[in-house]
Amino acid sequence: MGTDQRRLPRTYRSNRRAAQARRTRQRVLDAATAEFLARGYAGATIPAIATGAAVSVPTVESLFGTKARVLKAAIDVAIAGDDEPVPMLDRSWAAAALAAEGVDELLSIVAGVIGPAQARSAGLVLAVFEGSSTDDALAALAARMTAQRAGTAVWLVDALTRKAPLRAGCTRLEAVDTVWVLMDPAVFDRLIRQRHWARERYQDWFARSVRRLLVADTPGRDST
């Protein structure tokens, strides 16, 4: 019992430091997000991010290293909505989508996740592609993000085909490429920012487009 009491202050201090470090990291990511969205990748700077977060430049560099890594971390948090180290497809929404009774329920769940994720991350992702032509680190990040989107498209198509067959003449590869395009953050950005869609309209459009373009009209195979 005495040993436990001696350990409590050290444990408390350790937990408090960890909480402070996490808050500092989040402040940096918040400041970085604002900076990248306002100025693009080329215009954003580590000193400006540090100023926005009320920390020193060495603090930002010790947390992330480079501007490209700050952007990648900001995107990861924006897509997920938090900084928990859990891949998107391992989260509870994905399990709920797989357990859905039919295509419509599945697509409703997926669209309800993609819409908010796009709203949080599309501008940041576009900043990656903006800078990828002149920055090798961003070029590698852009390629990785493109591949990750393809992986999500594969997951969705496979989930769909467990519920209903694809349309006649639509191959699995074409279905994956169709979802990949529909999920493009540039599409979201154009519809929301340039065509003035509400996010809910985008979500409904995404779900209806996937169903209309990919899923065979087979009454009885899906719940309505």
N, C-alpha and C positions, 0 to 999 in steps of 0.2 A: 504493500500500500504506500509506504514511504517512497519507494522507487517511482511509482506512478506519479506521485505529487511532484517529485523532482523533475520529471519529464514534461509536465504540463506547460510550464513557461516556455520551454524551447519549442514544443509543438505549436503553441499558440503563436509565437513569434514567426515560425516558419510558415504557418497558414496565412498569417497576416501579410508577410512578404509576398507570398504567392498571389494573394488577392490583389495586392497593390500592383504587382507586375502585370497581372491580367488586365487591370483597369488601365494601366499605362499603355499596354499593347492596343487595347481597344480605342483609346484616345488617338493614338498614332494612325490606326486604320481609318477612323472616322475623318481625321484631318486629311489623310491621303485620298480618301474617296472624294471629298469635297474638292481637293486640289486637282485631281485627275479629271473630274467631271467639268470643272470650270476652265481648265487650261489645256486639257489633253495631255498625252504622255510627254510630248516634247517640251511643253511649257511648264509642267510641274517640276519642282525641285525638292531635293531632300531638305535644304534649309527652310523652304516655305512650309513643308509638311511638319517639320519640327516646331516651327513657330505656331502653326495652327493647333498643334497638340500640347503646346506649352512645355516642351521638353528640349533637350539639347540635340544637336546633330549627331554626336556620338551615341546617344541613346537610341535614335532611330537606326543608326548603322549597326549597333550591337544587336538589335532585335531582328533586323531583316537583311542587313548587308548592303544590298543594292536597290536602286529605284525599281528595277524590274521585279525584284522579289517582294517589295512592298506592294506593288500592283497585284501580283499573283495572290498574295495573302488577302488583300482587300476583296478580290474577286471570289475567292473561296468562301469567305464569310458572307459576302453579298448573296451568293447563290444559295447557300444553306440557310441563311438567316441567323446563324449563330457561329460560334467558334469551336463547337464540339468536334473532336476528331473522328466523326462518323461519316463514311461515304454516303452520298445522297441515296443511292440505291439500296443501302442497308438500313434505311430509316423506316419508321413505322408506316409512313404513307405508302411506301412501295409494297410492304406486306399487305396493307389494306387494299391496294389496287389489284394485286394478284389474287386476293380472296374475293374480289367483286363478283357478283352474280352474273353480270353480263357486260357487253362492250360499252354500253352507255354509262354504266356506273364506273367502270374502269377509266374511261376517258374523262369523266367528270372529276375524278380524284386526281388524275395526272395533270389535267389542265389547271386545276385549282392549286397545284404546286408550281407548275411552270410559269403561270402568270406572275405571281409575286416574285419568283426568282428572277425572271426577266426584268421586272420593274426595278429590282435592286441592283442588278448586275449588268444589264445590256450596255449602258454607257461606258462602264469600265472595260468590258470585253471589246467594245469597238475601239477603245484607246489602245488595246494590245495590237489589234490589226493595223491601226493607224501608224504605230511606231515600228511594226515588224519589218518594214522594208529597209530600215536603216540601222536596226539594232539586232544583233545576232541573238541576244538573250530573249528578246521579245519574239523573234522569229520562231525560236524553239518553243516558247510558251504558246504562241498562236497555233503551231502544229499540234501541240499536246491538247489544247482546248478543242480544236477541230475534231481530233480523234475521240475525245471524251464525249462530245456531242453525238458522234457516230455510235459510240457504245450505248448511250442512252436510247438512241433510235432503235438499235438492235433489241435492247431489252423491251421496249414498248411494242415493237412488231411481234416479238415472240410471245409477249403477254396477250396481245390481241388474238393471235392465231390459236391460242388455247381456248378462246371463247367462241370464235367464228372463223370460217375460211376467208382467205383473201379473195378479192374480186377475180373473175376469170381473166387471165392474161396478165395479171399483176404478179410478178415474181417477188420473192422475199427480198432480193437486192433492191428492186425498184421501190418496194414498200419502205425499206430502210432509208433510201435516199430521199424519198418523199417526206418522211418524218424529219429527217435531218435538215431539209430546207425549211419546213414549217417552223422548226425550232430555232432558226437562225436569228440571233439577236438583232441583226440589221433589219429583218422583217418586222420584229416587234417595235423597233425604234421608229421605223417609217410609219407604221400604222398608228402608233400612239402619238408620236411627236409631229409627224407631218400630216397625217390624216385625222388626227384629233380623236382617235378612238379611246373609249374608257377601257381600263384593264379587263373588266368583266366581259366586255364585248370581244376582246382579243381571246379570252379563255373560251368563250362559247364558239367563236370562229375556229379556233384550233381544234376543239373536240369534234365539231361538225365536219371540218375539212378532212380530218383523219378518217372519220367514219365513212364519209361520202367517197373519198378517193381510194380507200383500201379495203373496206369490208364488204363482202358479198351480201346481196339482199337475199337472206335465207330466213324467212319467218320461222319462228320456233327455236332458232339457235341462240337468240339473245333476248334478254328481258327488256321491256320498254317501259 
